[in-house]
Amino acid sequence: MIEALLVCASSVALAEIGDKTQLLSFALAARYRQPWPIVFGMLAATLVNHTGASALGQWLLSVLTPSAMRWALALSFIAMGVWVLVPGKLRTQQVQPTHTKLGIFGTTLLTFFFAEMGDKTQIATVALAARFHDLPSVIIGTTLGMMCANMPVIFLGKCLAHRLPVTAVRTTAAVMFIVLGGLAACGVGVIQTCTLTPIIAAVSQGLDTSIGERSNKLSGGERQRVRLVRALLRNSP
């Protein structure tokens, strides 16, 4: 859980630096000059958006074969590593207050939600949810990463905008995603990914433990995860 939380928070926070949703945060803060409604609107939008993205990642994990899932994750993370180097661009119409009757909170929620659709951090959340078999940690971690990247921009604005080493941050994020892609391709960390470490430690034969229907040592979900790890390790180079 801690590993998933830290990886999700750090990778999304780095990917968000200089992205269009961070530029949107700055534009909303400059337009309304009331940071807290913007913060809460951004938080609500991110939670809804990333919950859906995480659910999609978990669904992909259930429908793809272990080998296909491994290579899909590897290619997704490597593609994210390249994409994160591309500077984000914010269209003017994305910050027009078209929903003024909803107030600052409602305007921020809707604007931020739609700006995040198909964005780098949303795609990264899908991949991270498929990589880590821990939906709550992925949602909390990716949301925390978004908040950590955007809240200073909302409160400090121009004072911070010109001091961030954007190129260095983007490069660090790219390296992180590419490393995650390499690890996924090699099947490294699959036991921890499926949260099997305490389960395997509690049984005498580890991954060789019998997982037949009559086995009373493992639950149905635990037996499925043991099968998944065995398949991933068997298909790893």
N, C-alpha and C positions, 0 to 999 in steps of 0.2 A: 504493500500500500504506500509506504513512504517513498519507495523508488519511483513508482508511477506518478505520485503527486509532485515530486521534485522535478522529474524529467518533463512532465507536461507543463508545469508552471514556467520552468526556465526556457524551454524551447519556444513556447508560444509568446512569452514576454520578449524574447530576442527577435522573433519573427515579426512582431508587431511594430518594432522601432522603424519609423519612416514609412509605415504602411498607410493605405488610404483611410483606414478607420482611426488611426492615430491623428492623421491630418483632420479628419472630421471632428474629433474631440477638441482639437485646437480651435477649429472654426466655430463650433457651437459655443465654446467658452468665450471666444472673442465677441460673438454676436449677442449672447444673453447676459454674460457677466454675473451669473449665479451658479457657482460650481456644483452645489450639492444636488439640485434636481437633475443636472446633467450626469453626475456620478451614479445616482440611483437609476436613472433611465438606462444608462449604459450597462449597469449591473443586471437589470432585469432582462434586457435584450440579449446580453451574452449568455445568461443562464438558459433562456429558452432556446436560443440558437445552438448552443453547444450541447444541450441535452439531446436535441434532435440529431445532431452530427454524431454524438457518441452512440446513440441507439443505432444509427446506420452502420457505424463501424462494428458494433457487436453483431448486427444482423449479417453482415458480410462474413464475419468469422464463423457463423453457423451454417452458411450455405456453400462456402467455397471449400474445396478439399485442402488438407493441410499443406500440400506442396504448392498449390495455386495461391493459397493465402500467404505463404512465406515469400514467394516471388512478387506478389502484388504489393506487399508491405515494403519489400526492398526497393522496388521501382518507385513506389509512392514517396518514400522518404528521400531517395536520391533526387527525384524530380522537385520535391519541396526545397531541397538544398540549393538547386539551381534557381528556382523561382524566387526564393527569398532575397536573392541578390538584385532583383529588379525593383527599382523604386516605385512606390505606390503613387497613383495619381487620383486626385479628388475632383470630380466634376462639380461645377458650380451649382447645378440644380439639386445636388444631394444635400446642400445646406440651406436651401430656401425654406422658410417657415410656413409650409403649406398646410400644417395642421395646428394653427395657432389656438383653436378652440380647446385643444387637448392640453395646453399649457406646455411649459418647458420640459417637464418629465415625459409627457406623452409624445411630444415632438422628437425628443432625443431617443426614446424607446423605438419608435417606428423608423426613424432615419437610420439609427445605428443598426437595427435588425436587418433592414434591407441592404445596407452597405456591406454587412458581414456575409451576405449570401454569396457563395462561390469565392470568398476571399481566401487568402493564404491560410489564415488562422483557422478558418472553418474546415478547410481540406486537411490541415494538419491534425485537427481534432478527430476527424474520421479515422485517419491513419493511426493515431495514438490509441484510440478506443479499440481498434482491431489488434494493436500491438500488445496492449495491457488488458488483461482479463479482469478489469476492476473499474466498472462504470462510474461509481461515485468519485473515486480518486481522479479519474480523467476529467470529469465535469468540474470538480472543485479546482483541480490543478490548472486546467486551461483557462477557467474563469479568473482565477487568481493571477495568472500571467497577464491576461488582458488588463486587469485593474492596475497591476503594478506598472505596466507600461504607459497607461493612459492617464491615470490620476495625476502624476506630476505635471503632465502637459496641461491638464485642465486648470490646475491651481497656480502653476508657475508661468505657463504660457511662453511669451517671447523670451523671458529670461533664460529658459532652459532650451528652447528650440535650437539656438545657434551654438550650444555648447556640447551637444551630444555627439560623440564620435560615431556617426551613423554608419560609415563604411566599415569600421572595425566591428561594430555590433552585428551588422548584416553578415559579415564574413564568419564571425563566431557562430551565428545561427546556422549558416550554410554547412559549416563543418559538423555541427551537432547532428543535423538531419542526415547528412551523408554517412556519418558513423553509425547512426541508428539503422540506416539502410543496409550497411555492410553487416552489422550484427544480425539483422533479420534474415539476410541472405544466407548467412552461415548457421542459422539456428541457434545462435548464442543466447543464453538466458531464457530459453523457453520454459524451463522448470519454474523459474521465478515469475515469468509472465503469467503462467496459469495458476499462480499462487499455490503451488504444490509442495513447496519446501517443507512446511511443518507436517504435511500429510505423509510425505515419503519418509521423513525422519521418524515418524511414529510407528511405521510398519517394518517388520524384520527384513524383508527382501527388497525394499526400495521399489524401483521401477519394475522389478521382476515379480512383484507381488501378484498373486492370482486376483483377477478382477471379474471372475464369473458371477453370475446372478446370485449364487448361493453364498458368496463371500459376505460375511457380516462385519468386516472391518472397514469397508468403505461404503459411502452413500452412493446413490445413483449418479449424482453430479460429480463426485470425486472419481468414480470409475470412468466417466466420460473424459475428464481432464487427463487422467493417466493415459487413456488411449490416444488422445490428441498429442501429448508430449512424445509418446513412443513413435507415432507417425512422423512428427516433425524431426525427431532425432534420426529416424531411419532414413528420411529423405534428405538429410543435411549432407553436404560434401565432406 
